[in-house]
């Protein structure tokens, strides 16, 4: 929706050609890994020589680790160590920082370069602020410094943990730019939506909570020479005023402006984004090294890890989101020079109640908010002691 401030439609990320089947090629050679950090379940992909500090990719509200698959294919082929991670549901910024640090400890990544988009960029800055010794550099894309804007625009924030899944999805996806799109941008939206559907209600509520909990990034000790800002100049769900604040905070950071690419340039402007990421890593002293087991190019027929060989560390994650659903690439055809969402994406929107140009029915939303408020009053009245009431913890 044009002009609608439904931020954080994420930032998936990507980098090779948008050839049909490249995601299947990725899944055939880079296994999905699982690791437990206490009672928190992290999903991640990892590729490239492990002797280098990794580039850790963190996406936005609507993204999953899969949206970084082209960055992993492109950079690992150049000898870089790349990780894309999905955080488990957490309910505060401090909880996210603590869980992320333990995740890095368990995979042996003591020093990292963080590539954050949208909400992922904001959390990357918080982590660099509070764990400065672990972060070697930052690459920030379409992100922000504070969440007060989103908090003030979400009057129903205290009810997020009660909100049904379909309404959370409708709220997040209402930030997608409507109308005809060029094929590569439309394809990127198709892919993100196909992965977004695999997120659970708890995942969505957690991400919206992080995105609307009032806070701001403090002073970061990392010098501007170790920071790159990569934004798109066309439509983006993050308001331009918030992106300008990031540029003003790091005035001498390297600027990598993309003329277009939408919310997901990492998918729609794959080669350009890959080049900027590589230049950033070289600028902070990271050079690619040959990998003993490089990922074969598509069609080369090389052997690799099977897509079905998802690897677990620790106990098996009961109730994990269906990885099979994530393995399906979006079916989109870039035949036309200008088009709207593909039929697969439109079917997704219809199933989510997003037909009619993704317009949010405000009357229904207000009615639901009223019902939730009444339920909250009832819960407050009958719940004793107050601290034991799980619905009031968020």
TORVOFI-50883 format. One record per residue: residue number from 1; residue in three letters; chain; x, y, z of N, C-alpha, C in turn. Coordinates in pm, whole numbers. Atoms other than C-alpha are relative to their C-alpha. Layout:
<atoms>
pos	code	unit	n.x	n.y	n.z	ca.x	ca.y	ca.z	c.x	c.y	c.z
NUM	ALA	A	X	Y	Z	X	Y	Z	X	Y	Z;
...
</atoms>
This chain:
<atoms>
pos	code	unit	n.x	n.y	n.z	ca.x	ca.y	ca.z	c.x	c.y	c.z
1	UNK	A	81	-117	0	0	0	0	84	123	0;
2	UNK	A	-80	-118	14	140	324	-116	-25	92	116;
3	UNK	A	13	-96	-107	209	569	162	-31	-61	134;
4	UNK	A	34	63	-127	123	316	431	125	-35	76;
5	UNK	A	-122	14	-79	376	300	709	3	-133	70;
6	UNK	A	2	130	-63	373	-64	772	138	-51	-7;
7	UNK	A	-139	18	10	744	-78	818	39	-141	-29;
8	UNK	A	-65	125	-12	951	-372	843	-47	-116	-76;
9	UNK	A	33	107	88	830	-567	566	129	-63	-34;
10	UNK	A	-119	75	13	1162	-685	602	100	44	-100;
11	UNK	A	-106	-12	88	1446	-718	401	55	-136	-22;
12	UNK	A	-60	126	32	1517	-1047	254	126	32	-71;
13	UNK	A	-117	-40	71	1845	-1068	76	57	-104	-93;
14	UNK	A	-35	90	104	1996	-1218	-229	101	48	-100;
15	UNK	A	-102	-44	87	2253	-1226	-494	40	-65	-129;
16	UNK	A	-40	49	130	2283	-1438	-804	-111	28	-98;
17	UNK	A	106	-22	97	2066	-1451	-1110	-129	-63	49;
18	UNK	A	129	49	-46	1696	-1505	-1056	-48	-114	-89;
19	UNK	A	36	111	87	1698	-1825	-1257	-92	-96	74;
20	UNK	A	88	98	-64	1415	-2071	-1187	82	-121	47;
21	UNK	A	-71	116	-52	1543	-2351	-968	124	33	80;
22	UNK	A	-122	-29	-76	1829	-2161	-805	-20	-25	150;
23	UNK	A	26	29	-141	1660	-2198	-468	7	-150	27;
24	UNK	A	-12	145	-14	1629	-2574	-520	146	-42	-2;
25	UNK	A	-144	29	3	1998	-2579	-610	63	33	134;
26	UNK	A	-50	-39	-133	2072	-2395	-286	-36	-104	105;
27	UNK	A	44	97	-101	1865	-2638	-79	68	-135	-18;
28	UNK	A	-65	129	26	2039	-2932	-246	143	-3	53;
29	UNK	A	-141	-2	-37	2382	-2814	-133	28	68	134;
30	UNK	A	-20	-66	-129	2334	-2606	183	-110	-47	95;
31	UNK	A	104	54	-88	2151	-2794	460	-50	102	102;
32	UNK	A	56	-78	-109	1919	-2625	704	47	-61	132;
33	UNK	A	-51	49	-127	2070	-2652	1051	-87	50	114;
34	UNK	A	79	-35	-119	1901	-2642	1393	90	-9	122;
35	UNK	A	-77	4	-124	2049	-2562	1730	-86	56	113;
36	UNK	A	75	-45	-116	1901	-2522	2076	90	82	90;
37	UNK	A	-69	-88	-94	2013	-2235	2298	-90	9	123;
38	UNK	A	94	13	-111	1858	-2321	2633	-128	-63	-53;
39	UNK	A	127	50	55	1493	-2363	2541	-39	74	-127;
40	UNK	A	26	-76	122	1524	-2144	2231	57	-73	-121;
41	UNK	A	-39	74	120	1539	-2303	1887	38	96	-112;
42	UNK	A	-49	-83	112	1751	-2130	1620	10	-86	-125;
43	UNK	A	-18	62	133	1738	-2222	1250	103	82	-74;
44	UNK	A	-98	-79	75	2027	-2127	1026	60	-80	-116;
45	UNK	A	-77	56	111	2216	-2188	703	143	53	14;
46	UNK	A	-140	-38	-13	2595	-2180	693	79	-57	-116;
47	UNK	A	-81	47	112	2837	-2201	403	127	84	-9;
48	UNK	A	-126	-70	16	3193	-2105	320	104	-44	101;
49	UNK	A	-110	43	-88	3532	-2150	489	-15	53	141;
50	UNK	A	27	-38	-138	3489	-2148	866	119	64	70;
51	UNK	A	-115	-64	-63	3838	-2014	932	-15	152	1;
52	UNK	A	25	-145	2	3703	-1664	852	-113	37	95;
53	UNK	A	116	-48	-75	3479	-1458	1080	-120	8	-93;
54	UNK	A	112	7	94	3130	-1505	934	-71	134	-18;
55	UNK	A	99	-105	23	2897	-1253	779	-133	-60	41;
56	UNK	A	127	53	-50	2575	-1312	975	-113	89	-52;
57	UNK	A	110	-73	62	2258	-1209	788	-125	-9	87;
58	UNK	A	118	-8	-85	1957	-1094	993	-108	80	-72;
59	UNK	A	105	-63	78	1628	-1012	822	-102	76	82;
60	UNK	A	103	-82	-63	1319	-809	898	-118	-81	49;
61	UNK	A	117	62	-62	975	-882	1038	-58	-112	-84;
62	UNK	A	65	100	85	849	-1078	738	97	-100	-61;
63	UNK	A	-98	84	67	1171	-1257	647	31	-127	77;
64	UNK	A	-55	122	-59	1312	-1602	711	144	-12	-48;
65	UNK	A	-140	16	41	1669	-1725	676	11	-32	-148;
66	UNK	A	-4	41	141	1580	-1858	331	16	117	-97;
67	UNK	A	-5	-111	94	1556	-1510	179	142	45	-28;
68	UNK	A	-140	-35	22	1935	-1479	204	72	-103	-87;
69	UNK	A	-67	111	66	2000	-1782	-13	93	44	-112;
70	UNK	A	-87	-43	109	2148	-1588	-305	128	64	52;
71	UNK	A	-122	-56	-61	2389	-1401	-80	92	-114	40;
72	UNK	A	-81	115	-41	2505	-1736	57	65	-65	-122;
73	UNK	A	-56	62	120	2549	-1885	-291	111	84	-60;
74	UNK	A	-95	-88	67	2731	-1583	-430	128	19	82;
75	UNK	A	-119	-32	-80	2964	-1498	-142	80	-124	40;
76	UNK	A	-75	121	-34	3051	-1853	-39	79	-49	-121;
77	UNK	A	-75	37	120	3153	-1915	-401	126	84	-16;
78	UNK	A	-118	-88	5	3398	-1625	-361	91	-22	120;
79	UNK	A	-87	34	-111	3543	-1779	-46	-31	71	130;
80	UNK	A	40	-65	-124	3349	-1594	224	-87	-94	85;
81	UNK	A	78	79	-95	3191	-1748	534	-130	75	30;
82	UNK	A	129	-68	-10	2818	-1665	541	-98	-85	81;
83	UNK	A	104	64	-82	2543	-1748	793	-127	83	-12;
84	UNK	A	130	-67	-5	2173	-1664	769	-81	-69	108;
85	UNK	A	63	59	-119	1976	-1713	1090	-142	49	21;
86	UNK	A	136	-32	-47	1615	-1721	1213	0	-6	152;
87	UNK	A	5	-1	-146	1578	-1615	1575	-129	-63	50;
88	UNK	A	122	53	-60	1329	-1794	1801	-84	114	57;
89	UNK	A	82	-105	-62	1039	-1600	1956	61	47	132;
90	UNK	A	-44	-65	-125	1166	-1359	2222	-86	124	17;
91	UNK	A	99	-104	-30	981	-1074	2390	61	130	48;
92	UNK	A	-65	-127	-32	1238	-803	2458	133	6	-76;
93	UNK	A	-127	-17	69	1549	-658	2296	114	-66	78;
94	UNK	A	-105	61	-81	1765	-774	2586	-1	-152	-11;
95	UNK	A	10	145	15	1635	-1129	2554	56	-43	-135;
96	UNK	A	-53	33	132	1717	-1125	2183	153	7	1;
97	UNK	A	-145	-15	-5	2072	-999	2247	64	-117	74;
98	UNK	A	-56	110	-78	2135	-1264	2513	-8	-132	-77;
99	UNK	A	17	124	75	1996	-1544	2293	93	-3	-121;
100	UNK	A	-87	-6	117	2191	-1428	1987	146	-24	39;
101	UNK	A	-137	21	-45	2515	-1416	2183	26	-147	31;
102	UNK	A	-17	143	-29	2464	-1772	2308	-2	-83	-127;
103	UNK	A	1	68	130	2380	-1882	1953	139	9	-64;
104	UNK	A	-134	-16	57	2712	-1737	1831	102	-84	75;
105	UNK	A	-92	82	-79	2892	-1910	2117	-8	-147	-41;
106	UNK	A	18	142	29	2747	-2248	2029	50	-38	-139;
107	UNK	A	-50	34	134	2841	-2228	1661	146	42	-18;
108	UNK	A	-141	-34	4	3189	-2099	1746	33	127	-76;
109	UNK	A	-23	-127	70	3149	-1753	1588	26	109	104;
110	UNK	A	-33	-92	-109	3333	-1535	1839	3	145	-47;
111	UNK	A	2	-134	59	3373	-1234	1607	-78	-7	-130;
112	UNK	A	90	7	116	3119	-1150	1339	-9	135	-70;
113	UNK	A	41	-116	78	3029	-907	1064	-151	-14	-16;
114	UNK	A	146	10	1	2655	-830	1083	-58	74	-120;
115	UNK	A	72	-56	114	2438	-769	779	-148	0	38;
116	UNK	A	137	-8	-49	2101	-645	902	-89	84	-89;
117	UNK	A	97	-73	81	1796	-538	706	-126	24	83;
118	UNK	A	121	-37	-71	1497	-355	852	15	-29	149;
119	UNK	A	-11	33	-142	1433	-499	1201	135	-65	31;
120	UNK	A	-131	63	-20	1749	-710	1161	112	102	11;
121	UNK	A	-100	-106	-9	1951	-392	1106	-4	71	133;
122	UNK	A	16	-64	-131	1809	-234	1419	59	-88	111;
123	UNK	A	-52	92	-101	1888	-543	1629	152	-15	-12;
124	UNK	A	-145	7	19	2237	-559	1476	69	117	69;
125	UNK	A	-58	-118	-65	2306	-206	1598	-5	-12	152;
126	UNK	A	9	21	-146	2180	-290	1947	106	-98	48;
127	UNK	A	-100	100	-39	2407	-594	1957	140	61	-6;
128	UNK	A	-131	-64	10	2706	-389	1838	21	99	114;
129	UNK	A	-9	-94	-112	2630	-132	2109	32	-72	131;
130	UNK	A	-13	67	-129	2608	-383	2393	105	-110	3;
131	UNK	A	-106	102	8	2861	-643	2272	105	47	-101;
132	UNK	A	-89	-61	100	3119	-422	2097	120	-85	-40;
133	UNK	A	-118	80	32	3405	-673	2114	-29	-110	-100;
134	UNK	A	34	112	88	3217	-929	1909	-29	44	-144;
135	UNK	A	42	-47	132	3113	-711	1614	114	74	-68;
136	UNK	A	-111	-59	75	3382	-632	1357	-48	106	-100;
137	UNK	A	52	-99	94	3161	-442	1112	-151	-15	-12;
138	UNK	A	144	-1	21	2802	-351	1025	-31	36	-144;
139	UNK	A	56	-35	130	2622	-351	692	-150	13	20;
140	UNK	A	139	-31	-34	2282	-184	736	-78	34	-126;
141	UNK	A	81	-21	120	2005	-188	477	-145	30	37;
142	UNK	A	140	-38	-23	1669	-6	488	-41	-22	145;
143	UNK	A	23	25	-142	1676	11	866	-23	131	75;
144	UNK	A	36	-115	-82	1623	251	1157	77	-3	131;
145	UNK	A	-72	-13	-127	1766	374	1488	-89	-14	122;
146	UNK	A	92	4	-115	1456	383	1709	-135	-55	-42;
147	UNK	A	129	63	28	1119	213	1737	-118	83	49;
148	UNK	A	110	-81	-53	917	499	1889	-103	31	-108;
149	UNK	A	93	-29	109	766	578	1549	-99	-114	-19;
150	UNK	A	87	116	18	630	226	1514	-87	-23	123;
151	UNK	A	77	18	-123	521	211	1878	-119	97	4;
152	UNK	A	109	-98	-3	318	532	1849	-104	-26	-107;
153	UNK	A	95	30	106	158	408	1528	-73	-131	17;
154	UNK	A	64	129	-26	48	77	1681	-72	9	134;
155	UNK	A	75	-23	-123	-220	163	1935	-37	-130	71;
156	UNK	A	39	128	-57	-300	-206	1988	121	-84	41;
157	UNK	A	-123	70	-36	61	-295	2081	-14	-92	121;
158	UNK	A	11	91	-114	-34	-437	2426	-77	-128	-30;
159	UNK	A	83	116	34	-266	-683	2249	64	-90	-106;
160	UNK	A	-65	76	107	-13	-818	1998	3	-149	32;
161	UNK	A	-13	142	-34	35	-1144	2190	-134	-72	-1;
162	UNK	A	133	60	5	-343	-1202	2179	-56	-8	-142;
163	UNK	A	58	-18	133	-397	-1118	1813	9	-129	-81;
164	UNK	A	-3	121	83	-493	-1405	1578	105	9	-111;
165	UNK	A	-106	7	100	-237	-1517	1323	-37	73	-128;
166	UNK	A	37	-59	129	-435	-1402	1017	5	153	8;
167	UNK	A	-3	-144	-13	-458	-1047	1154	143	52	9;
168	UNK	A	-140	-38	-3	-87	-1031	1232	60	-2	-140;
169	UNK	A	-51	9	137	-8	-1147	880	-55	112	-87;
170	UNK	A	60	-105	81	-251	-901	728	64	136	33;
171	UNK	A	-60	-127	-41	-101	-615	929	141	16	-59;
172	UNK	A	-138	-8	50	258	-696	828	3	14	-152;
173	UNK	A	-3	-1	145	185	-763	461	-68	122	-62;
174	UNK	A	66	-119	55	-22	-445	425	101	106	-40;
175	UNK	A	-103	-95	41	308	-261	380	54	-25	-139;
176	UNK	A	-49	29	135	373	-425	44	-55	102	-99;
177	UNK	A	39	-98	99	366	-174	-239	-95	-63	-102;
178	UNK	A	96	56	92	56	-235	-450	22	52	-142;
179	UNK	A	-9	-43	138	20	-203	-826	105	-78	-77;
180	UNK	A	-96	71	86	234	-322	-1118	143	16	49;
181	UNK	A	-141	-2	-39	595	-410	-1043	82	-56	-115;
182	UNK	A	-87	62	97	888	-486	-1262	23	-146	41;
183	UNK	A	-3	144	-29	942	-863	-1288	88	-42	117;
184	UNK	A	-90	46	-106	1243	-898	-1055	-50	42	138;
185	UNK	A	55	-43	-129	1079	-694	-778	-123	-84	35;
186	UNK	A	116	85	-24	753	-888	-820	41	-141	42;
187	UNK	A	-50	133	-38	950	-1214	-802	49	-1	144;
188	UNK	A	-50	-6	-137	1117	-1102	-479	-115	1	100;
189	UNK	A	118	-2	-88	776	-1029	-325	-62	-139	7;
190	UNK	A	55	135	2	647	-1369	-436	76	-92	94;
191	UNK	A	-82	92	-80	938	-1547	-271	-13	30	148;
192	UNK	A	10	-37	-141	920	-1352	55	-135	-43	57;
193	UNK	A	133	39	-49	544	-1414	83	-8	-151	17;
194	UNK	A	6	147	-11	589	-1786	19	71	-48	126;
195	UNK	A	-70	36	-123	839	-1804	307	-71	55	124;
196	UNK	A	70	-65	-111	640	-1566	528	-116	-86	51;
197	UNK	A	113	83	-39	347	-1808	528	39	-112	96;
198	UNK	A	-42	109	-89	557	-2062	720	18	48	144;
199	UNK	A	-21	-51	-136	591	-1832	1024	-123	-26	86;
200	UNK	A	109	27	-93	381	-1918	1328	-51	130	62;
201	UNK	A	55	-118	-67	161	-1679	1526	98	52	105;
202	UNK	A	-96	-42	-102	422	-1676	1803	119	72	-63;
203	UNK	A	-108	-68	71	697	-1585	1553	-41	142	-35;
204	UNK	A	48	-130	45	489	-1298	1416	-18	95	118;
205	UNK	A	23	-84	-118	387	-1168	1759	132	45	62;
206	UNK	A	-131	-35	-53	748	-1178	1879	66	110	-81;
207	UNK	A	-66	-99	86	877	-982	1581	-68	136	7;
208	UNK	A	71	-127	-13	605	-720	1604	26	63	136;
209	UNK	A	-31	-53	-132	674	-686	1975	136	68	2;
210	UNK	A	-132	-60	9	1043	-623	1909	-2	129	-80;
211	UNK	A	4	-114	91	952	-377	1637	-76	119	58;
212	UNK	A	83	-107	-56	710	-176	1851	29	29	147;
213	UNK	A	-40	-30	-138	878	-185	2194	88	124	-2;
214	UNK	A	-73	-127	9	996	175	2248	145	-12	49;
215	UNK	A	-143	4	-33	1376	189	2244	76	71	-111;
216	UNK	A	-84	-66	99	1664	349	2057	143	-50	12;
217	UNK	A	-140	41	1	2019	260	1957	84	110	64;
218	UNK	A	-90	-96	-64	2278	428	2179	129	16	-78;
219	UNK	A	-128	-24	66	2635	519	2102	71	-132	-28;
220	UNK	A	-74	119	42	2829	254	1910	147	36	-12;
221	UNK	A	-143	-28	3	3206	236	1953	64	-35	-134;
222	UNK	A	-51	39	131	3251	84	1606	21	124	-86;
223	UNK	A	-22	-119	83	3411	346	1378	-83	-4	-127;
224	UNK	A	79	-9	123	3218	470	1075	66	-72	-117;
225	UNK	A	-71	68	109	3487	319	852	-34	-148	-7;
226	UNK	A	39	141	-3	3356	-25	954	-150	-17	-22;
227	UNK	A	145	4	21	2994	58	864	-32	36	-144;
228	UNK	A	52	-31	133	2823	49	525	-152	9	9;
229	UNK	A	145	-18	6	2471	179	467	-45	-23	-144;
230	UNK	A	47	36	134	2291	23	169	-152	11	-4;
231	UNK	A	144	-26	7	1946	166	97	-47	6	-145;
232	UNK	A	61	-16	132	1708	169	-197	-66	137	-8;
233	UNK	A	55	-134	19	1586	497	-344	-142	0	-54;
234	UNK	A	140	4	43	1247	374	-466	-87	-33	123;
235	UNK	A	91	27	-111	953	254	-253	64	-94	102;
236	UNK	A	-45	86	-109	1042	106	84	-95	19	117;
237	UNK	A	94	-10	-112	822	29	385	58	80	117;
238	UNK	A	-62	-83	-104	1075	203	615	-7	145	-45;
239	UNK	A	10	-142	38	1002	579	612	138	60	-28;
240	UNK	A	-127	-63	36	1272	790	450	59	78	117;
241	UNK	A	-50	-77	-115	1295	1004	765	79	-87	96;
242	UNK	A	-73	91	-89	1406	700	966	132	-45	-63;
243	UNK	A	-125	36	68	1663	601	705	98	117	5;
244	UNK	A	-86	-118	-9	1795	958	710	66	11	137;
245	UNK	A	-58	-1	-135	1848	929	1087	122	-93	8;
246	UNK	A	-114	94	1	2074	628	1028	120	63	-70;
247	UNK	A	-109	-64	75	2277	818	768	63	113	81;
248	UNK	A	-52	-109	-81	2309	1114	1006	80	-51	120;
249	UNK	A	-71	58	-115	2423	891	1296	141	-44	-39;
250	UNK	A	-130	48	47	2709	748	1086	40	82	-124;
251	UNK	A	-19	-92	113	2806	1047	869	112	-39	-95;
252	UNK	A	-111	35	90	3133	907	732	-2	-148	-39;
253	UNK	A	12	140	43	3011	551	680	-12	-6	-152;
254	UNK	A	12	16	145	3027	418	326	-148	-11	-38;
255	UNK	A	138	2	48	2700	480	139	-7	-78	-131;
256	UNK	A	21	79	122	2583	226	-119	-147	14	-37;
257	UNK	A	139	-28	35	2266	367	-271	-42	-79	-125;
258	UNK	A	55	75	113	2058	144	-498	-114	81	-61;
259	UNK	A	102	-81	66	1846	326	-755	-138	-58	19;
260	UNK	A	130	67	-19	1567	70	-717	25	-136	62;
261	UNK	A	-11	133	-60	1495	-269	-568	-110	-30	99;
262	UNK	A	110	23	-92	1198	-218	-338	47	-38	139;
263	UNK	A	-31	42	-136	1191	-370	8	102	-113	4;
264	UNK	A	-84	120	-1	1391	-674	-97	105	6	-112;
265	UNK	A	-99	-11	108	1684	-559	-314	97	-117	-1;
266	UNK	A	-90	114	-13	1881	-859	-189	-49	-116	-84;
267	UNK	A	56	98	94	1650	-1067	-407	-15	62	-138;
268	UNK	A	33	-62	129	1557	-819	-681	120	64	-68;
269	UNK	A	-122	-58	55	1902	-661	-728	119	-81	48;
270	UNK	A	-92	97	-58	2106	-968	-650	147	30	-26;
271	UNK	A	-141	-18	33	2431	-903	-835	54	129	60;
272	UNK	A	-43	-129	-52	2450	-538	-727	21	-6	151;
273	UNK	A	-13	12	-145	2391	-618	-360	120	-87	35;
274	UNK	A	-114	89	-26	2645	-901	-371	131	75	-14;
275	UNK	A	-122	-77	21	2908	-665	-508	24	96	116;
276	UNK	A	-15	-95	-111	2843	-406	-236	40	-72	129;
277	UNK	A	-36	77	-120	2863	-672	36	147	-42	-7;
278	UNK	A	-140	42	15	3192	-801	-103	94	119	19;
279	UNK	A	-82	-119	-17	3334	-447	-122	7	41	147;
280	UNK	A	1	-32	-144	3228	-388	239	96	-91	76;
281	UNK	A	-87	95	-70	3405	-704	358	147	27	-32;
282	UNK	A	-138	-30	37	3720	-618	164	47	129	67;
283	UNK	A	-34	-128	-62	3710	-265	307	37	-17	148;
284	UNK	A	-32	23	-142	3719	-404	664	104	-111	17;
285	UNK	A	-112	91	-10	4001	-643	581	-30	-147	-14;
286	UNK	A	35	141	16	3818	-966	498	11	-38	-148;
287	UNK	A	-19	48	137	3938	-1141	183	-48	-145	-8;
288	UNK	A	47	136	19	3775	-1455	48	116	-97	-18;
289	UNK	A	-102	104	16	3974	-1778	63	-65	-120	-66;
290	UNK	A	58	119	65	3929	-2096	-141	-59	-95	102;
291	UNK	A	66	97	-88	3684	-2339	19	31	-140	-48;
292	UNK	A	-30	139	36	3773	-2706	31	-120	-69	-63;
293	UNK	A	122	60	56	3409	-2791	-53	-91	109	-53;
294	UNK	A	83	-107	54	3272	-2512	-272	-134	-53	-49;
295	UNK	A	131	38	53	2906	-2518	-373	9	-3	-152;
296	UNK	A	-5	5	146	2884	-2638	-736	-93	102	-62;
297	UNK	A	89	-90	71	2739	-2397	-987	-123	-76	-46;
298	UNK	A	121	69	47	2381	-2473	-1099	27	-72	-132;
299	UNK	A	-17	77	122	2386	-2749	-1355	132	-72	-11;
300	UNK	A	-130	65	9	2739	-2863	-1276	-4	-144	46;
301	UNK	A	19	138	-41	2609	-3180	-1112	90	-45	112;
302	UNK	A	-87	37	-111	2850	-3165	-817	-78	-59	115;
303	UNK	A	66	59	-115	2774	-3360	-505	0	98	114;
304	UNK	A	8	-89	-116	2671	-3188	-186	-98	-56	99;
305	UNK	A	94	44	-101	2454	-3212	119	-140	-1	-58;
306	UNK	A	137	11	49	2103	-3327	41	-90	101	65;
307	UNK	A	95	-97	-56	1818	-3082	85	-75	-60	116;
308	UNK	A	76	63	-108	1651	-3335	307	82	-25	125;
309	UNK	A	-86	30	-113	1953	-3370	534	13	119	93;
310	UNK	A	-4	-110	-95	1858	-3090	771	75	-46	123;
311	UNK	A	-87	42	-107	2114	-3096	1050	-42	63	131;
312	UNK	A	40	-45	-133	2028	-3069	1417	119	-9	94;
313	UNK	A	-94	7	-111	2252	-2987	1710	-82	10	127;
314	UNK	A	84	3	-120	2109	-3070	2051	-122	-86	-27;
315	UNK	A	116	86	13	1766	-3222	2089	-85	41	-120;
316	UNK	A	84	-25	116	1512	-3247	1809	-106	105	32;
317	UNK	A	92	-111	-29	1296	-2931	1780	-145	-38	-21;
318	UNK	A	141	35	11	944	-3045	1852	-81	122	-40;
319	UNK	A	89	-107	40	682	-2837	1683	65	104	-89;
320	UNK	A	-64	-97	88	925	-2670	1443	-86	27	-121;
321	UNK	A	76	-34	119	778	-2487	1147	38	-94	-112;
322	UNK	A	-22	97	107	747	-2704	840	108	48	-95;
323	UNK	A	-105	-36	93	1072	-2695	646	-39	-34	-142;
324	UNK	A	44	36	135	897	-2860	353	-65	118	-68;
325	UNK	A	65	-117	58	690	-2549	304	103	102	-44;
326	UNK	A	-102	-97	36	1007	-2340	296	79	-46	-122;
327	UNK	A	-80	51	110	1168	-2565	37	-61	31	-136;
328	UNK	A	65	-24	127	915	-2468	-229	32	139	-49;
329	UNK	A	-25	-132	54	1038	-2183	-447	-127	59	-56;
330	UNK	A	119	-62	54	784	-1928	-560	-4	-20	-151;
331	UNK	A	14	20	143	649	-1993	-906	-35	133	-62;
332	UNK	A	24	-130	61	688	-1666	-1095	67	4	-134;
333	UNK	A	-54	-6	134	749	-1591	-1459	32	143	-37;
334	UNK	A	-38	-135	33	946	-1279	-1555	-16	30	-148;
335	UNK	A	16	-17	143	810	-1284	-1907	-35	143	-35;
336	UNK	A	42	-136	32	646	-941	-1896	99	100	56;
337	UNK	A	-89	-104	-49	833	-617	-1844	-60	72	118;
338	UNK	A	66	-67	-111	577	-490	-1592	-119	-84	41;
339	UNK	A	112	81	-40	335	-691	-1385	-26	14	147;
340	UNK	A	30	2	-143	164	-728	-1052	48	-131	58;
341	UNK	A	-43	123	-64	210	-1017	-812	-41	-120	-84;
342	UNK	A	31	121	74	217	-1365	-964	-124	-67	60;
343	UNK	A	117	69	-55	-86	-1596	-923	28	-67	133;
344	UNK	A	-30	67	-127	94	-1783	-644	-6	99	115;
345	UNK	A	5	-100	-106	137	-1463	-445	-142	47	24;
346	UNK	A	138	-45	-18	-220	-1350	-511	-82	-103	74;
347	UNK	A	69	105	-75	-347	-1687	-390	34	10	148;
348	UNK	A	-41	-15	-140	-144	-1633	-74	-73	115	66;
349	UNK	A	67	-116	-57	-291	-1288	-22	-147	-29	25;
350	UNK	A	141	30	-18	-644	-1419	-73	-22	-91	121;
351	UNK	A	14	88	-115	-591	-1696	181	17	77	129;
352	UNK	A	-21	-81	-120	-475	-1431	426	-103	110	14;
353	UNK	A	100	-106	-5	-774	-1212	355	54	131	-52;
354	UNK	A	-65	-122	46	-558	-966	163	-42	37	-142;
355	UNK	A	48	-38	131	-756	-947	-158	-46	145	4;
356	UNK	A	41	-140	11	-880	-612	-279	114	93	40;
357	UNK	A	-119	-86	-15	-529	-460	-287	50	8	144;
358	UNK	A	-56	10	-135	-439	-568	67	-54	105	96;
359	UNK	A	55	-103	-87	-667	-305	223	-39	-60	134;
360	UNK	A	34	47	-134	-697	-350	599	-137	53	38;
361	UNK	A	134	-39	-41	-1054	-345	719	8	60	140;
362	UNK	A	-21	-67	-128	-1023	-86	994	-115	-25	97;
363	UNK	A	112	23	-89	-1371	-147	1125	14	-133	72;
364	UNK	A	-20	131	-61	-1296	-513	1183	113	7	103;
365	UNK	A	-112	-12	-91	-962	-422	1342	-40	70	129;
366	UNK	A	43	-72	-119	-1125	-171	1577	-91	-85	87;
367	UNK	A	88	88	-75	-1394	-421	1673	79	-104	75;
368	UNK	A	-83	101	-64	-1132	-684	1744	76	60	118;
369	UNK	A	-72	-66	-109	-932	-434	1953	-89	20	121;
370	UNK	A	94	-19	-109	-1243	-359	2157	-24	-130	74;
371	UNK	A	22	131	-62	-1306	-729	2217	122	-40	82;
372	UNK	A	-122	33	-74	-942	-776	2320	11	81	128;
373	UNK	A	-4	-84	-119	-970	-482	2560	-93	-52	108;
374	UNK	A	94	57	-96	-1276	-633	2720	54	-127	63;
375	UNK	A	-60	124	-51	-1096	-965	2749	112	30	99;
376	UNK	A	-109	-38	-89	-798	-790	2907	-52	44	137;
377	UNK	A	61	-44	-126	-1021	-625	3168	-46	-120	81;
378	UNK	A	48	120	-68	-1179	-961	3247	117	-80	57;
379	UNK	A	-116	75	-45	-836	-1128	3269	64	68	121;
380	UNK	A	-58	-75	-110	-706	-850	3497	-82	-18	128;
381	UNK	A	89	8	-115	-1010	-883	3724	10	-135	69;
382	UNK	A	7	136	-57	-998	-1261	3765	137	-65	22;
383	UNK	A	-131	64	-8	-624	-1332	3735	70	43	129;
384	UNK	A	-67	-33	-126	-450	-1352	4075	101	-110	32;
385	UNK	A	-49	-137	-3	-175	-1288	4143	23	50	-141;
386	UNK	A	-13	-60	132	-116	-1047	3852	118	-58	-78;
387	UNK	A	-120	46	69	232	-1182	3776	-19	-134	-68;
388	UNK	A	20	132	59	92	-1525	3688	-86	5	-125;
389	UNK	A	89	-12	115	-127	-1389	3408	82	10	-128;
390	UNK	A	-90	-2	116	58	-1483	3086	-41	101	-105;
391	UNK	A	43	-92	105	-152	-1256	2866	43	142	28;
392	UNK	A	-42	-137	-32	-20	-945	3046	150	13	9;
393	UNK	A	-144	-5	-12	346	-1030	3022	65	84	-111;
394	UNK	A	-64	-67	111	411	-867	2684	-16	150	13;
</atoms>
